[in-house]
Amino acid sequence: MEMTDRINTYYPSMTKSEQKVARCVLEHPDNLIYFSVTELADFAGTGETTVMRFCRKIGFKGYQDFKLMLAQGLPKQQALSGREGKDGDYPTHLYESMVDVLQSSLSMLDRSQLEEAVSRIDEARHVQFFGVGSSAITALDAKNRFLRIGRRVEAIADSHIQSMMAVTMGAGDIAFGISVSGSTLDTNDMLMKAKQNGALIIAMTNYAKSPIASIADIVLLTAGKESPLEGGSIGAKISQLFIIDLICEGLERRHTDETKRMKERTARAVIDRIY
């Protein structure tokens, strides 16, 4: 059943608030695939719980399930960038897209939040990165980047270990959550556990209005928004790594001599492993 038909079938049985959400979906389907649940609720003038009820009423398990079906139903042309190469030059098109992502990342950057994150990480007793799926890969990249400048941080992919790490954190520790959507249940659950035990929460996400942002003490916004059919896109990854590099650069500038020594030591630690 097409999304429009599905919504129209259930529309008479919806509450007035749910009908507001339905009208937004019917009128702006191509925009909504990039909205977080919080953004859609604000756009429709309702609450997040109303959006969730709407999704379940029309037969979906939740908001992400609904967005996936919505994206699948859009014409292919609508999912493509308006700057798709007229001559089929996809290398140039992809390059320009990546440049746009970095430009957007810089324009969205809240420098006061960045400096606050750098300061708190510099003073932290322990920093733990949390992320699942493609964001877990970013977390591991961050661990590698931090280690090379002499910063002991941790990033673990196993969700059980993450959960145990979260509940053992406390005052002086930082839980750094990474989620493109800001609505990743596992990551948000870990951050909430860490926060309840006194840890400072830093969130890196594409959505200023999202569940992870409401948990965090410091929010670092990324660009490269992706539809449900583009999970793990390189654009989103580049934006995340750009923020990680900015944090490391900020730390390096505060401790220039020590950073230089640690870069030399970590480079020598692996030099025998390279031909």
ROKEBA-308909 format. One record per residue: residue number from 1; x, y, z of N, C-alpha, C in turn; chain. Coordinates in steps of 0.2 Angstrom, whole numbers, m for minus. Example, Ala and Ser with C-alpha at 12.3 -4.5 7.8 and 13.67 -1.06 7.14 Angstrom:
<domis>
(1 (66 m28 39) (62 m22 39) (66 m16 39) 'A')
(2 (64 m11 35) (68 m5 36) (64 0 39) 'A')
</domis>
This chain:
<domis>
(1 (4 m6 0) (0 0 0) (4 6 0) 'A')
(2 (3 11 m5) (7 17 m5) (6 21 1) 'A')
(3 (11 25 3) (11 29 9) (4 34 10) 'A')
(4 (3 37 4) (m3 41 4) (m9 38 5) 'A')
(5 (m10 32 2) (m16 28 3) (m17 25 10) 'A')
(6 (m11 24 13) (m11 21 20) (m13 27 24) 'A')
(7 (m10 33 24) (m12 38 28) (m20 40 27) 'A')
(8 (m22 40 21) (m29 42 20) (m34 37 23) 'A')
(9 (m32 31 23) (m36 25 25) (m37 26 33) 'A')
(10 (m32 28 36) (m32 29 44) (m34 36 46) 'A')
(11 (m34 41 41) (m35 48 43) (m41 49 47) 'A')
(12 (m47 47 45) (m53 48 49) (m53 46 56) 'A')
(13 (m49 41 58) (m48 38 65) (m43 41 69) 'A')
(14 (m39 46 66) (m34 49 70) (m37 55 74) 'A')
(15 (m33 57 79) (m34 62 83) (m32 69 79) 'A')
(16 (m35 75 81) (m33 81 78) (m25 82 78) 'A')
(17 (m22 80 83) (m15 81 83) (m11 76 78) 'A')
(18 (m14 70 78) (m11 65 73) (m12 67 66) 'A')
(19 (m18 70 65) (m20 73 58) (m15 78 56) 'A')
(20 (m13 82 61) (m8 88 59) (m1 84 56) 'A')
(21 (1 79 59) (7 76 57) (5 73 50) 'A')
(22 (m1 70 49) (m2 67 43) (m2 72 37) 'A')
(23 (m5 78 38) (m5 83 33) (2 85 31) 'A')
(24 (6 85 36) (13 87 35) (17 82 31) 'A')
(25 (15 76 32) (19 70 28) (16 70 21) 'A')
(26 (9 71 20) (6 71 14) (9 77 9) 'A')
(27 (10 83 13) (12 89 9) (19 90 8) 'A')
(28 (24 87 12) (31 88 12) (35 81 13) 'A')
(29 (33 76 9) (36 70 10) (44 70 8) 'A')
(30 (46 74 3) (53 74 1) (57 77 6) 'A')
(31 (55 82 10) (59 85 16) (59 81 22) 'A')
(32 (53 78 24) (53 74 30) (58 68 31) 'A')
(33 (60 66 26) (65 60 26) (71 62 30) 'A')
(34 (73 69 30) (79 71 33) (77 74 40) 'A')
(35 (71 73 43) (69 76 49) (70 71 55) 'A')
(36 (72 74 60) (72 69 66) (65 69 69) 'A')
(37 (64 65 74) (57 64 76) (55 71 80) 'A')
(38 (60 74 83) (59 81 86) (57 86 81) 'A')
(39 (61 86 76) (60 91 71) (53 90 67) 'A')
(40 (51 84 66) (44 83 63) (39 85 68) 'A')
(41 (40 84 74) (35 86 80) (34 94 80) 'A')
(42 (40 97 79) (40 105 79) (37 107 73) 'A')
(43 (38 104 67) (36 106 61) (28 106 61) 'A')
(44 (26 100 64) (18 99 64) (15 102 69) 'A')
(45 (18 105 74) (15 109 80) (12 104 85) 'A')
(46 (16 98 86) (13 93 90) (19 91 95) 'A')
(47 (18 85 98) (24 83 103) (27 76 99) 'A')
(48 (32 74 102) (36 68 99) (31 62 100) 'A')
(49 (28 62 106) (23 56 107) (18 55 102) 'A')
(50 (15 61 100) (10 61 94) (13 58 88) 'A')
(51 (19 60 86) (22 58 80) (23 50 81) 'A')
(52 (25 48 86) (26 40 87) (19 37 87) 'A')
(53 (14 40 90) (7 37 89) (5 37 82) 'A')
(54 (6 42 78) (4 42 71) (8 37 67) 'A')
(55 (14 36 69) (18 30 65) (15 23 67) 'A')
(56 (13 22 73) (10 16 75) (3 15 72) 'A')
(57 (0 20 72) (m7 20 70) (m8 18 62) 'A')
(58 (m3 20 58) (m3 18 51) (1 12 50) 'A')
(59 (3 8 55) (6 2 54) (13 1 54) 'A')
(60 (17 6 57) (24 5 58) (26 4 65) 'A')
(61 (32 1 66) (34 0 73) (37 6 76) 'A')
(62 (39 11 72) (42 17 75) (43 22 70) 'A')
(63 (46 27 72) (48 33 67) (53 31 62) 'A')
(64 (58 27 63) (63 26 58) (60 21 53) 'A')
(65 (56 16 56) (53 11 51) (48 15 46) 'A')
(66 (45 20 49) (41 24 45) (45 28 39) 'A')
(67 (50 31 42) (55 35 37) (58 31 32) 'A')
(68 (59 25 33) (62 20 28) (57 19 23) 'A')
(69 (51 18 25) (46 16 20) (44 23 16) 'A')
(70 (44 28 19) (43 35 16) (48 36 10) 'A')
(71 (55 35 12) (60 36 7) (60 31 1) 'A')
(72 (58 25 3) (57 20 m3) (52 22 m8) 'A')
(73 (47 26 m5) (41 27 m10) (42 34 m14) 'A')
(74 (48 37 m12) (49 43 m16) (52 42 m23) 'A')
(75 (50 46 m28) (53 45 m35) (61 46 m34) 'A')
(76 (64 42 m38) (72 42 m37) (75 49 m38) 'A')
(77 (72 53 m43) (74 59 m44) (74 64 m38) 'A')
(78 (69 63 m33) (69 67 m27) (74 65 m22) 'A')
(79 (77 59 m23) (82 57 m18) (89 60 m20) 'A')
(80 (89 62 m26) (96 64 m29) (97 71 m28) 'A')
(81 (103 73 m27) (105 80 m27) (103 84 m33) 'A')
(82 (101 90 m32) (99 94 m37) (105 96 m42) 'A')
(83 (111 94 m40) (116 96 m44) (119 90 m47) 'A')
(84 (115 84 m48) (118 78 m51) (121 80 m58) 'A')
(85 (126 77 m59) (130 79 m65) (126 78 m71) 'A')
(86 (125 83 m75) (121 83 m81) (125 79 m86) 'A')
(87 (131 78 m86) (135 75 m91) (137 68 m88) 'A')
(88 (134 66 m82) (136 60 m79) (143 59 m76) 'A')
(89 (145 65 m74) (152 66 m71) (151 64 m64) 'A')
(90 (150 58 m62) (149 57 m55) (155 58 m50) 'A')
(91 (161 57 m52) (167 59 m48) (167 66 m46) 'A')
(92 (166 71 m51) (165 78 m49) (159 79 m45) 'A')
(93 (154 76 m46) (148 77 m42) (149 75 m35) 'A')
(94 (152 69 m34) (154 67 m27) (159 71 m24) 'A')
(95 (164 74 m27) (169 78 m24) (165 85 m22) 'A')
(96 (161 87 m26) (158 94 m24) (153 93 m18) 'A')
(97 (150 87 m18) (146 85 m12) (150 85 m6) 'A')
(98 (156 82 m6) (160 82 0) (163 89 2) 'A')
(99 (164 93 m3) (166 100 m1) (160 104 2) 'A')
(100 (154 103 m1) (148 106 2) (147 104 10) 'A')
(101 (149 97 11) (148 95 18) (153 98 23) 'A')
(102 (159 99 21) (164 102 25) (162 110 26) 'A')
(103 (160 113 20) (158 120 21) (152 121 26) 'A')
(104 (147 116 25) (141 116 30) (143 115 37) 'A')
(105 (148 110 38) (150 109 44) (153 115 48) 'A')
(106 (157 118 44) (160 124 47) (155 130 48) 'A')
(107 (150 131 44) (145 136 45) (141 134 51) 'A')
(108 (140 128 52) (136 126 58) (139 125 64) 'A')
(109 (146 126 64) (150 125 70) (149 131 75) 'A')
(110 (147 129 81) (146 133 87) (153 133 90) 'A')
(111 (157 138 89) (164 139 92) (164 139 99) 'A')
(112 (159 142 102) (159 142 110) (158 135 112) 'A')
(113 (154 131 109) (153 124 111) (159 120 110) 'A')
(114 (162 121 104) (169 117 102) (174 119 108) 'A')
(115 (175 125 110) (180 127 114) (178 124 121) 'A')
(116 (172 124 123) (170 121 129) (171 113 129) 'A')
(117 (170 110 124) (172 103 123) (179 102 124) 'A')
(118 (183 106 120) (190 105 121) (193 106 128) 'A')
(119 (190 111 132) (192 112 139) (190 107 143) 'A')
(120 (184 104 142) (182 99 147) (185 92 146) 'A')
(121 (187 91 139) (191 85 138) (198 85 140) 'A')
(122 (201 91 140) (207 93 142) (208 91 150) 'A')
(123 (203 93 153) (203 92 161) (200 85 163) 'A')
(124 (197 81 158) (193 75 160) (198 70 163) 'A')
(125 (195 66 168) (199 60 171) (199 55 166) 'A')
(126 (193 54 162) (192 48 157) (187 50 152) 'A')
(127 (188 49 146) (184 50 140) (182 43 137) 'A')
(128 (175 42 136) (173 36 133) (168 38 127) 'A')
(129 (170 35 122) (166 37 116) (161 31 115) 'A')
(130 (155 33 113) (149 29 112) (146 30 105) 'A')
(131 (145 24 102) (142 24 95) (141 17 93) 'A')
(132 (136 16 89) (134 10 86) (134 11 78) 'A')
(133 (134 5 75) (134 5 68) (140 9 65) 'A')
(134 (139 13 60) (144 18 57) (147 23 62) 'A')
(135 (143 25 67) (146 29 72) (151 26 76) 'A')
(136 (150 19 77) (155 15 81) (162 16 77) 'A')
(137 (162 16 71) (168 16 67) (171 23 68) 'A')
(138 (167 28 68) (169 35 70) (172 35 77) 'A')
(139 (169 32 81) (172 32 88) (179 29 88) 'A')
(140 (180 23 85) (186 20 84) (191 24 81) 'A')
(141 (189 28 76) (194 33 73) (196 38 78) 'A')
(142 (191 40 82) (193 46 87) (198 43 92) 'A')
(143 (197 37 94) (201 34 99) (208 34 96) 'A')
(144 (209 32 89) (216 32 86) (219 39 86) 'A')
(145 (214 43 84) (217 50 83) (219 53 90) 'A')
(146 (215 52 95) (217 54 102) (223 51 105) 'A')
(147 (224 44 103) (230 41 106) (236 44 103) 'A')
(148 (236 46 97) (242 48 93) (245 55 96) 'A')
(149 (240 58 100) (243 64 103) (243 63 111) 'A')
(150 (243 57 113) (245 55 120) (239 56 124) 'A')
(151 (233 55 122) (227 56 126) (224 49 126) 'A')
(152 (223 47 133) (220 40 134) (212 40 134) 'A')
(153 (209 38 129) (202 38 128) (200 31 126) 'A')
(154 (194 29 127) (191 22 125) (186 22 120) 'A')
(155 (185 17 116) (180 16 112) (179 9 111) 'A')
(156 (173 6 113) (172 m1 112) (166 m2 108) 'A')
(157 (166 m7 104) (160 m8 99) (155 m13 103) 'A')
(158 (157 m17 107) (152 m22 111) (147 m18 115) 'A')
(159 (141 m19 114) (136 m15 118) (135 m17 125) 'A')
(160 (137 m23 127) (137 m25 134) (143 m22 137) 'A')
(161 (148 m21 134) (154 m18 138) (153 m11 138) 'A')
(162 (150 m8 133) (148 m1 133) (143 1 139) 'A')
(163 (138 m4 140) (134 m3 146) (137 m3 152) 'A')
(164 (142 m7 153) (145 m8 159) (150 m2 160) 'A')
(165 (153 1 155) (157 7 155) (153 13 157) 'A')
(166 (147 13 155) (143 19 156) (141 19 163) 'A')
(167 (139 14 167) (137 14 174) (143 15 178) 'A')
(168 (149 14 176) (155 15 180) (158 22 180) 'A')
(169 (155 26 175) (158 33 175) (155 37 180) 'A')
(170 (158 43 181) (156 47 187) (159 54 185) 'A')
(171 (159 58 191) (161 65 190) (168 65 188) 'A')
(172 (170 70 183) (176 70 181) (177 66 174) 'A')
(173 (172 62 172) (172 58 166) (168 61 161) 'A')
(174 (170 60 155) (166 62 149) (163 56 145) 'A')
(175 (157 56 144) (154 51 139) (152 55 133) 'A')
(176 (155 53 127) (155 57 121) (151 52 116) 'A')
(177 (145 54 115) (140 50 111) (140 53 103) 'A')
(178 (140 48 99) (140 50 92) (134 46 88) 'A')
(179 (130 50 85) (124 48 82) (122 53 77) 'A')
(180 (122 51 70) (119 55 65) (112 57 66) 'A')
(181 (108 52 68) (101 54 68) (99 57 75) 'A')
(182 (103 56 80) (102 58 87) (97 54 90) 'A')
(183 (94 49 87) (89 45 90) (91 37 90) 'A')
(184 (97 36 91) (99 29 92) (98 27 99) 'A')
(185 (94 22 100) (92 20 107) (98 18 111) 'A')
(186 (102 14 108) (107 11 112) (112 17 114) 'A')
(187 (114 21 110) (119 26 112) (115 31 117) 'A')
(188 (109 33 116) (106 37 120) (105 34 127) 'A')
(189 (104 28 127) (103 24 134) (110 24 138) 'A')
(190 (115 23 134) (122 23 137) (123 30 140) 'A')
(191 (122 35 136) (123 42 138) (119 44 145) 'A')
(192 (113 42 145) (109 43 150) (111 40 157) 'A')
(193 (113 33 156) (116 30 162) (123 33 164) 'A')
(194 (127 36 160) (133 39 162) (131 46 165) 'A')
(195 (126 49 162) (124 56 165) (121 55 172) 'A')
(196 (117 50 173) (114 48 180) (120 47 185) 'A')
(197 (126 45 183) (131 43 187) (136 49 188) 'A')
(198 (134 55 185) (138 61 186) (143 63 180) 'A')
(199 (143 59 175) (148 61 169) (145 66 165) 'A')
(200 (150 70 162) (148 76 158) (146 72 151) 'A')
(201 (141 75 147) (139 72 141) (140 77 135) 'A')
(202 (144 74 130) (145 78 124) (142 74 119) 'A')
(203 (138 77 114) (135 73 109) (137 76 102) 'A')
(204 (138 72 97) (139 74 91) (134 71 86) 'A')
(205 (130 76 83) (124 73 79) (123 78 74) 'A')
(206 (119 76 69) (116 81 64) (110 85 65) 'A')
(207 (107 83 71) (101 86 73) (101 90 79) 'A')
(208 (100 97 79) (100 101 85) (94 99 89) 'A')
(209 (89 97 86) (83 95 90) (82 88 89) 'A')
(210 (85 84 94) (84 77 94) (85 74 101) 'A')
(211 (83 68 102) (84 65 109) (91 66 112) 'A')
(212 (96 64 108) (103 65 110) (105 72 113) 'A')
(213 (102 77 109) (104 84 111) (101 86 117) 'A')
(214 (95 83 119) (92 84 125) (95 81 131) 'A')
(215 (99 76 130) (103 73 135) (110 76 136) 'A')
(216 (112 79 131) (119 82 131) (120 88 135) 'A')
(217 (126 89 138) (128 96 141) (131 100 136) 'A')
(218 (135 97 131) (138 100 125) (136 97 119) 'A')
(219 (133 101 114) (131 98 107) (136 100 102) 'A')
(220 (139 96 98) (143 98 92) (139 95 86) 'A')
(221 (137 100 82) (133 98 76) (137 96 70) 'A')
(222 (135 91 66) (138 89 60) (133 90 54) 'A')
(223 (136 90 48) (132 91 42) (131 84 39) 'A')
(224 (130 84 32) (129 78 28) (123 74 30) 'A')
(225 (117 77 31) (111 73 33) (110 68 28) 'A')
(226 (108 62 30) (106 57 26) (99 54 26) 'A')
(227 (97 51 21) (90 49 21) (91 42 24) 'A')
(228 (85 38 26) (85 31 29) (89 26 24) 'A')
(229 (89 28 17) (92 23 13) (100 25 12) 'A')
(230 (102 30 15) (109 32 15) (113 31 21) 'A')
(231 (111 26 25) (115 25 32) (122 24 31) 'A')
(232 (126 27 35) (133 26 34) (137 30 29) 'A')
(233 (133 35 26) (136 39 20) (143 42 22) 'A')
(234 (147 43 17) (154 46 18) (153 53 20) 'A')
(235 (148 56 17) (147 63 19) (146 64 26) 'A')
(236 (142 60 29) (141 61 36) (147 59 40) 'A')
(237 (151 54 38) (157 52 41) (162 57 41) 'A')
(238 (163 61 35) (168 66 34) (166 72 39) 'A')
(239 (160 73 40) (158 79 44) (160 77 52) 'A')
(240 (159 71 54) (160 68 60) (168 69 62) 'A')
(241 (172 66 57) (179 66 57) (182 73 58) 'A')
(242 (179 78 54) (181 85 54) (180 88 61) 'A')
(243 (175 86 65) (174 89 72) (179 85 76) 'A')
(244 (180 79 75) (185 75 79) (192 79 79) 'A')
(245 (194 80 72) (200 83 71) (201 90 74) 'A')
(246 (195 94 74) (195 101 77) (196 100 84) 'A')
(247 (194 95 88) (195 94 95) (202 93 96) 'A')
(248 (205 88 92) (212 86 93) (216 92 92) 'A')
(249 (215 96 87) (219 102 85) (218 107 91) 'A')
(250 (213 108 94) (212 112 100) (216 110 106) 'A')
(251 (216 103 107) (220 100 112) (228 101 111) 'A')
(252 (230 100 104) (237 101 103) (239 108 104) 'A')
(253 (235 113 102) (237 120 103) (238 122 110) 'A')
(254 (235 118 115) (236 120 122) (242 116 125) 'A')
(255 (244 111 122) (250 107 124) (255 106 118) 'A')
(256 (257 111 115) (261 110 109) (267 105 110) 'A')
(257 (272 107 115) (278 103 116) (276 95 118) 'A')
(258 (271 94 123) (269 88 125) (266 84 119) 'A')
(259 (262 87 115) (259 84 109) (264 82 104) 'A')
(260 (269 86 103) (275 84 98) (278 78 101) 'A')
(261 (280 78 107) (283 72 110) (279 66 109) 'A')
(262 (273 66 110) (269 60 110) (268 58 103) 'A')
(263 (267 62 98) (267 61 91) (273 57 89) 'A')
(264 (279 59 91) (285 55 90) (285 49 93) 'A')
(265 (283 48 99) (283 42 103) (278 37 99) 'A')
(266 (272 39 98) (267 34 95) (269 32 88) 'A')
(267 (273 37 84) (275 35 77) (280 30 78) 'A')
(268 (285 31 83) (290 26 83) (288 19 86) 'A')
(269 (282 19 89) (279 13 92) (277 8 87) 'A')
(270 (276 11 81) (273 7 75) (278 7 69) 'A')
(271 (283 10 70) (288 11 64) (291 4 62) 'A')
(272 (292 0 66) (295 m7 65) (290 m11 61) 'A')
(273 (283 m9 61) (278 m13 58) (277 m11 51) 'A')
(274 (281 m6 49) (280 m4 42) (286 m5 38) 'A')
(275 (286 m7 32) (291 m8 27) (295 m2 25) 'A')
</domis>
